[in-house]
Amino acid sequence: MRAGDLLLTAGDAPVTSAQALQRLMLEDAIGRPLALTALRGDALVDVVAVPAELVTDD
């Protein structure tokens, strides 16, 4: 993903909001490939991402 990309689908499900994407990023998704489709300019771009656990500097 790049700045300016518009995320359309994640795991074959439409991404209608940031909350919808967050629901896909639960524990079960960590470390598993997730297919994403984004609109980049005038082109559809398919990528595979592997969600990772957020690490904080506590």
ZIQUISUL-V480349 format. One line per field, one symbol per residue. psi: psi as a letter, one per 40 degrees, with the letter a starting at -180 (. if undefined). A space follows every 50 residues. Layout:
BEGIN
psi = ???
END
This chain:
BEGIN
psi = iiheihhdihfehiheiddddddefidddhehhhhihihhbeihhhihih iihhhif.
END
